[in-house]
Each structure stands twice: as structure tokens, then as C-alpha cells.
Amino acid sequence: MSYKIPTFQDRVASASAAKKAALEKLRAKPKLDEAELAERKAARLQREAEEEAKREAKRAAIEAEKAAIEQAKLDKIAEEEAEKERLAAERKAKAPPTSAELKALRDARYAARKARK
């Protein structure tokens, strides 16, 4: 047996036969009744509703996460501001004495020395 190279007419006939076979197969398929179509539609709508609910839950989770991150940033900023204020208050409390305070301390020591003599 040898392989015969198909001619153009052979290929056209083969394609035509394949198309006819596909059409016959499609025609042989029974049509769906209204109840089956309604059931499929209800199942599809339910599936779509579930998917939408999942998407909404995911969106809500993402929004909650973003809000938590933003709140953490705000808390950190507030904490840093409080720390700056605390350090400023400490620096102010430990501020070097003014010249008037130094003079008053010096005068007090002088007066104490004079009182001892």
C-alpha cells in the first residue's frame, strides 16, 4: 500500500463530508425543554451572585486592611509628635539657668558666706 496524495477535489469532498457529519450530529441532539433552561439560568444566576458576594467580601477586606494601615500610620505620627513634645518639655525643664537666675544663686551664696562670718 502506498500513500496517495489527496487532490483538491478530494480535500473539498472530505471537508464537505465533515461539515455534513457535524450538522447531523447537531440536529440529532435533542432540544432542551423550558424547565431545563430555567434551571440552568437559575444555577448561573446563583453562581454569579455567589461570585459577586466573594468579590464584595474581598473588596471589603482590602478596604479594611487599607484603613488599618492608614490608622497605624496616623497612630505612629501621633506617637512621634507626642515624643517630640515630651523631649521639648524635658529640654525646657533642663534649660540652662538664665543670667538673672545665675546672679540670684551667686548673691544667695554670697549672702550665706556673709551670714556665717
C-alpha positions in Angstrom: 0.0 0.0 0.0 1.3 3.4 -0.9 0.2 6.8 0.4 -2.0 8.6 -2.1 -1.7 12.4 -2.0 -5.2 13.8 -1.9 -6.1 16.2 -4.7 -8.0 19.4 -4.3 -11.3 17.7 -5.1 -10.6 15.0 -2.5 -9.9 17.6 0.2 -13.1 19.6 -0.7 -15.2 16.4 -0.6 -13.6 15.4 2.7 -14.4 18.8 4.2 -17.9 18.7 2.9 -18.5 15.3 4.4 -17.1 16.5 7.7 -19.5 19.5 7.7 -22.4 17.3 6.9 -21.5 14.9 9.7 -21.2 17.8 12.2 -24.6 19.2 11.1 -26.2 15.7 11.5 -24.7 15.4 15.0 -26.1 18.8 15.9 -29.5 18.0 14.6 -29.6 14.7 16.4 -29.0 16.4 19.7 -32.4 16.9 21.5 -33.5 20.4 22.2 -33.7 21.4 25.9 -37.1 22.0 27.4 -38.1 25.2 29.1 -37.7 23.7 32.6 -34.1 22.6 31.9 -33.3 26.1 30.5 -34.9 27.8 33.5 -32.9 25.5 35.9 -29.6 26.3 34.1 -30.4 30.0 34.2 -31.2 29.9 37.9 -28.0 28.0 38.6 -26.0 30.5 36.6 -27.6 33.5 38.4 -26.9 31.8 41.7 -23.3 31.2 40.8 -22.9 34.8 39.6 -24.4 36.1 42.8 -22.0 34.0 44.9 -19.1 35.2 42.9 -20.2 38.8 43.3 -20.6 38.2 47.1 -17.0 36.9 47.2 -15.8 39.9 45.2 -17.5 42.3 47.6 -16.1 40.4 50.6 -12.6 40.7 49.1 -13.1 44.4 48.4 -14.3 45.0 51.9 -11.3 43.1 53.3 -8.9 45.1 51.2 -10.6 48.4 52.3 -10.4 47.3 55.9 -6.7 46.5 55.5 -6.1 49.8 53.9 -8.0 51.6 56.7 -5.9 49.6 59.3 -2.7 50.6 57.6 -3.7 54.2 57.4 -4.8 54.2 61.1 -1.4 52.6 62.0 0.4 55.4 60.1 -1.7 58.1 61.9 -1.1 56.4 65.3 2.7 56.4 64.6 2.7 60.0 63.6 0.7 61.0 66.7 3.1 58.9 68.8 6.1 60.6 67.2 4.5 64.1 67.8 3.9 63.2 71.5 7.5 62.0 71.8 8.8 65.3 70.3 6.6 67.3 72.7 7.9 65.2 75.6 11.5 65.8 74.6 10.9 69.5 74.1 9.4 69.7 77.6 12.4 67.9 79.0 14.8 70.2 77.3 12.8 73.2 78.5 12.8 71.8 82.1 16.6 71.2 81.9 17.2 74.5 80.2 20.3 76.3 81.5 19.6 79.0 84.0 19.3 82.5 82.7 21.7 85.2 83.7 19.3 86.6 86.3 18.9 83.1 87.9 22.7 82.7 88.0 23.1 86.2 89.6 20.4 85.2 92.2 22.3 82.0 93.0 25.6 83.9 93.3 24.0 86.5 95.5 22.5 83.8 97.7 25.9 82.1 98.2 27.5 85.5 98.9 24.8 86.3 101.5 25.3 82.8 103.1 29.0 83.4 103.4 28.4 86.8 104.9 25.9 85.4 107.4 28.5 82.8 108.6 31.1 85.4 109.4 
